[in-house]
Amino acid sequence: MTDVTIRSFQVGDGPAIAAAWTAAAPADPISYQRFRDLFLLDRNFDAAGLQVAVINDQIVGAAYAVRRLIAVDADDLELDSGWIPFFFVHPDHRGAGLGRALLTAATDWLRSHGRTEVFFSSYTPNYFLPGLDAARYPEASRLLAGLGFQRGYDAVAMDRTLVGYAIPDEVRKRIDALTADGYSFGTPTSDELTALIAIAGAEFNPDWARAIREGAVSGLPLDRIVVARAPGREILGWAMHGTYEGVIDRFGPFGVLPSSRGTGLGKVLLHLTLERMVAAGAHGAWFLWTGEKSAAGQLYLKTGFDITRTFTILRAPLLPAGEKE
């Protein structure tokens, strides 16, 4: 390997890391501001976990390891787990073992903090991609497999054009029927956000509750959220867009309470939100992460979404130094 230094992140590295990332993955580029917001300002960021490869004073690669300093839910710091949200090597410096060295440094750092397993790359709250796109990055797939990472499960990203979109007549009829039965649909009040956040955290995913809360606090317009209310006014489900990074064509999160599934509420919420997205100027709808075979995944496919990428969430054990499986 060319004379290379692997060290932890230092102040001033950020723009060069973003530039090297973009050179390494031109199909998944990142701006410095987005890199800063997603990683450097992440609440669990530890500069010691961001391993940087330097050759002749130039940053040519990086691998980011992170562990929880603040729990997603209650006091669960997931003390056994660590994550590698990203790694890359500049194309001019591949083939010399630099990617392996960076990943080894990252996993060694996690091991030094008592972690016994590492995931690529299903870290929340701030992930760039939910897992490895092996079709786009076969070399990375081979490298991770050689380091002991194994498939956990797959997630799919989906997209749908909104050019010419209108709510189908059958969905309009279902809205009318549900409304006649006392259900209602609309923008939540600020007070209703408390119930929505409670439902999202308790019934679905604590990170969804965080996303809704932080979005509202940062100025997310409430009309980007559509809730379904029972005849007694309690919230039964919701759908939204623009939650993540303010991107209006990014759909989600989206959920209906288990007791209310099979009523058509999910389909209604999805379509009402797509209509609002068109009204807000979106030309498409997309999201990064769902199960293809899940109920939501099947609903998306029936609504005209297409699978655009498949990501594999990978896991590897982190045995104490010197031990082998």
C-alpha positions in Angstrom: 0.0 0.0 0.0 1.2 3.5 -0.8 2.4 5.4 2.3 -0.9 6.2 4.0 -1.9 7.5 7.3 -5.2 6.5 8.9 -6.3 8.8 11.6 -9.4 10.1 13.3 -11.4 13.1 12.0 -9.8 16.5 12.6 -11.4 20.0 12.3 -11.1 21.1 8.7 -11.5 17.6 7.2 -15.2 18.0 6.3 -15.1 19.6 2.9 -12.3 17.3 1.7 -14.2 14.2 2.9 -17.3 15.3 1.1 -15.3 15.9 -2.1 -13.5 12.6 -1.9 -16.8 10.8 -1.2 -18.4 12.3 -4.3 -15.4 11.3 -6.4 -15.7 7.7 -5.0 -19.4 7.4 -5.4 -20.6 9.9 -8.2 -24.0 8.2 -8.4 -24.5 9.0 -4.7 -22.7 12.3 -4.2 -22.9 14.4 -1.0 -22.5 18.1 -0.5 -20.4 19.3 2.4 -23.5 20.9 4.1 -25.4 17.6 3.9 -22.4 15.7 5.2 -22.1 18.1 8.1 -25.8 17.9 8.9 -26.1 14.1 8.7 -22.9 13.1 10.4 -20.8 15.9 12.0 -23.8 17.3 13.7 -25.4 14.0 14.5 -26.1 13.7 18.3 -24.0 10.5 18.5 -21.0 11.8 16.5 -17.6 11.1 18.0 -14.7 12.4 16.0 -12.6 9.4 17.1 -15.0 7.0 15.2 -14.6 8.7 11.9 -11.5 7.1 10.4 -9.8 9.1 7.6 -7.2 7.9 5.1 -4.6 10.5 4.1 -1.9 10.3 1.4 0.4 13.2 0.7 -1.9 15.5 2.8 -4.9 14.5 0.7 -7.9 12.7 2.1 -8.5 9.7 -0.1 -11.0 7.6 1.9 -13.0 7.3 5.1 -15.0 4.9 7.2 -17.4 6.1 9.9 -18.1 4.1 13.0 -20.7 5.3 15.5 -22.3 4.0 18.7 -25.2 5.4 20.7 -24.5 8.2 23.2 -28.1 9.2 23.3 -30.8 6.5 23.2 -33.5 6.4 20.5 -36.0 5.1 23.0 -36.0 5.5 26.8 -32.6 4.6 28.2 -31.6 1.8 25.7 -28.2 2.7 24.4 -27.9 -0.7 22.6 -24.6 -1.2 24.3 -23.7 -4.3 22.2 -24.2 -2.6 18.9 -22.3 -0.3 16.6 -22.9 1.0 13.1 -20.8 1.9 10.0 -23.1 4.3 8.0 -20.6 4.7 5.2 -17.1 4.0 3.9 -15.4 4.9 0.6 -12.0 5.0 -1.1 -11.1 7.4 -3.9 -11.0 5.5 -7.2 -7.3 6.5 -7.7 -6.4 4.6 -4.6 -8.3 1.3 -4.8 -6.9 -2.1 -5.0 -4.2 -1.7 -2.4 -6.2 -2.7 0.7 -7.1 0.8 1.8 -10.8 -0.1 2.2 -10.0 -3.1 4.3 -7.7 -1.0 6.5 -10.3 1.7 7.0 -13.0 -0.8 7.9 -10.7 -2.6 10.3 -9.8 0.7 12.0 -13.5 1.5 12.3 -14.5 -1.9 13.7 -11.5 -1.9 16.1 -12.7 1.4 17.5 -16.2 -0.1 18.1 -14.6 -3.1 19.7 -12.6 -0.9 22.0 -15.9 0.5 23.2 -17.3 -2.9 24.1 -19.4 -3.5 21.0 -19.9 -7.1 20.0 -21.8 -6.6 16.7 -21.7 -4.0 13.9 -24.3 -3.2 11.3 -23.9 -1.7 7.8 -25.6 0.7 7.6 -29.0 0.7 9.3 -28.2 3.5 11.7 -30.8 5.9 12.9 -31.5 8.8 13.1 -29.0 9.9 10.4 -28.3 7.4 7.7 -27.4 8.3 4.1 -28.6 4.9 2.6 -30.2 2.2 4.7 -27.9 -0.6 3.6 -25.6 -1.7 0.8 -26.7 -1.4 -2.8 -24.7 -4.5 -3.9 -25.8 -4.0 -7.6 -24.2 -0.5 -7.6 -21.2 -1.3 -5.4 -20.2 -4.9 -6.0 -16.6 -4.3 -4.8 -17.8 -3.0 -1.5 -20.1 -6.1 -1.3 -17.1 -8.4 -1.7 -15.0 -6.5 0.8 -17.7 -6.5 3.5 -18.3 -10.2 2.9 -14.6 -10.9 3.3 -14.7 -9.1 6.6 -17.5 -11.3 8.0 -20.5 -9.2 7.2 -23.6 -11.3 6.5 -27.0 -10.4 5.1 -29.6 -9.6 7.7 -32.5 -8.5 5.5 -33.3 -6.4 2.5 -35.0 -3.1 2.1 -36.3 -1.5 -1.1 -36.5 2.1 -2.2 -39.4 3.1 -4.4 -40.4 6.0 -6.6 -43.5 7.2 -8.3 -44.0 10.0 -10.8 -46.7 12.5 -9.8 -47.0 14.1 -13.3 -50.7 13.9 -14.1 -51.5 12.4 -10.8 -55.1 12.6 -9.4 -56.8 10.7 -6.7 -58.6 7.7 -8.3 -62.4 7.7 -8.3 -62.5 4.5 -6.2 -60.4 6.2 -3.5 -62.7 9.2 -3.6 -65.7 7.0 -3.0 -64.0 5.3 -0.1 -63.2 8.7 1.4 -66.9 9.6 1.1 -68.0 6.4 2.6 -65.6 6.7 5.6 -66.6 10.3 6.1 -70.3 9.3 6.1 -69.4 6.8 8.9 -67.9 9.6 11.0 -64.2 9.3 10.1 -62.4 12.5 9.2 -59.1 13.3 7.4 -57.1 16.4 7.6 -54.2 18.4 8.9 -53.5 17.8 12.6 -53.7 20.7 15.0 -50.6 21.5 17.1 -52.2 19.9 20.1 -52.9 16.7 18.1 -49.2 16.4 17.4 -48.8 15.1 21.0 -51.1 12.2 20.3 -49.6 11.6 16.9 -46.0 11.5 18.3 -47.2 9.2 21.1 -48.7 6.8 18.6 -45.7 6.8 16.3 -43.3 6.1 19.1 -45.4 3.4 20.9 -47.0 1.6 18.0 -44.4 2.0 15.2 -40.9 3.3 15.6 -39.4 5.6 18.2 -37.3 7.2 15.4 -40.5 8.2 13.6 -41.7 10.0 16.7 -38.4 11.8 16.9 -38.6 12.8 13.2 -42.2 14.2 13.6 -41.2 16.1 16.7 -38.0 17.5 15.3 -39.7 18.4 12.0 -42.4 20.3 13.7 -40.0 22.2 15.9 -37.9 23.1 12.9 -40.9 24.5 11.1 -42.3 21.7 9.1 -45.7 23.0 7.8 -48.4 21.0 9.4 -50.2 20.6 6.1 -47.5 18.2 5.1 -49.2 15.7 7.5 -52.6 14.1 7.0 -54.2 12.3 9.9 -57.1 9.9 10.0 -59.5 10.3 12.9 -62.1 7.9 14.2 -65.7 9.1 14.8 -64.6 9.8 18.4 -61.7 12.1 17.1 -58.9 9.8 18.2 -56.0 9.5 15.7 -55.9 6.1 13.9 -53.1 6.8 11.4 -51.2 9.3 9.4 -49.1 9.9 6.3 -46.7 12.8 5.6 -44.0 14.2 3.4 -41.1 16.6 3.7 -40.2 15.2 7.0 -36.6 14.4 6.3 -34.3 17.3 5.4 -37.3 19.3 4.2 -37.4 17.4 0.8 -41.0 17.8 -0.3 -41.0 14.8 -2.6 -39.7 12.4 0.1 -42.7 10.5 1.4 -43.1 9.2 4.9 -43.3 8.1 7.6 -46.7 6.5 7.3 -48.7 4.2 9.5 -52.1 3.0 10.5 -52.9 1.4 13.9 -53.1 -2.4 13.6 -56.7 -2.3 14.9 -57.7 -0.1 12.0 -56.0 -1.9 9.1 -58.2 -3.5 6.5 -60.5 -0.5 6.5 -58.9 1.4 3.6 -57.5 4.1 5.8 -54.0 3.4 4.7 -54.9 3.8 1.0 -56.8 6.9 1.7 -54.0 8.5 3.7 -51.4 7.6 1.0 -53.5 9.2 -1.8 -54.4 12.3 0.2 -50.8 12.9 0.9 -49.8 12.4 -2.7 -52.4 14.9 -3.7 -50.9 17.4 -1.2 -47.4 16.7 -2.6 -48.6 17.6 -6.1 -50.2 20.8 -4.7 -46.9 21.7 -3.0 -45.1 21.4 -6.4 -43.6 17.9 -6.2 -43.1 16.1 -9.5 -42.5 12.7 -7.9 -42.7 10.8 -4.6 -40.0 8.6 -3.2 -38.7 6.9 -0.1 -35.7 4.8 0.8 -36.8 2.1 3.1 -39.6 -0.5 3.2 -40.0 -4.2 3.0 -41.1 -5.3 -0.5 -43.3 -8.0 0.9 -44.7 -5.9 3.8 -48.3 -4.7 3.7 -47.0 -1.2 3.1 -44.7 -2.3 0.4 -47.5 -4.1 -1.4 -49.8 -1.0 -1.1 -47.1 1.2 -2.6 -46.7 -1.2 -5.6 -50.4 -1.2 -6.2 -50.4 2.6 -6.1 -47.9 3.0 -8.9 -44.6 3.0 -7.1 -41.7 1.1 -8.6 -38.8 -0.4 -6.9 -35.7 1.6 -7.8 -33.0 0.2 -5.5 -32.5 -2.7 -3.2 -30.4 -2.4 -0.1 -29.0 -5.2 2.1 -28.6 -4.6 5.8 -25.5 -6.4 6.9 -24.2 -7.6 10.3 -20.9 -8.9 11.5 -19.9 -10.1 15.0 -17.1 -8.2 16.8 -15.2 -10.7 18.7 -12.5 -9.6 21.3 -9.1 -9.0 19.7 -7.3 -12.2 19.0 -10.4 -14.4 19.0 -11.8 -16.2 15.9 -15.2 -17.6 15.2 
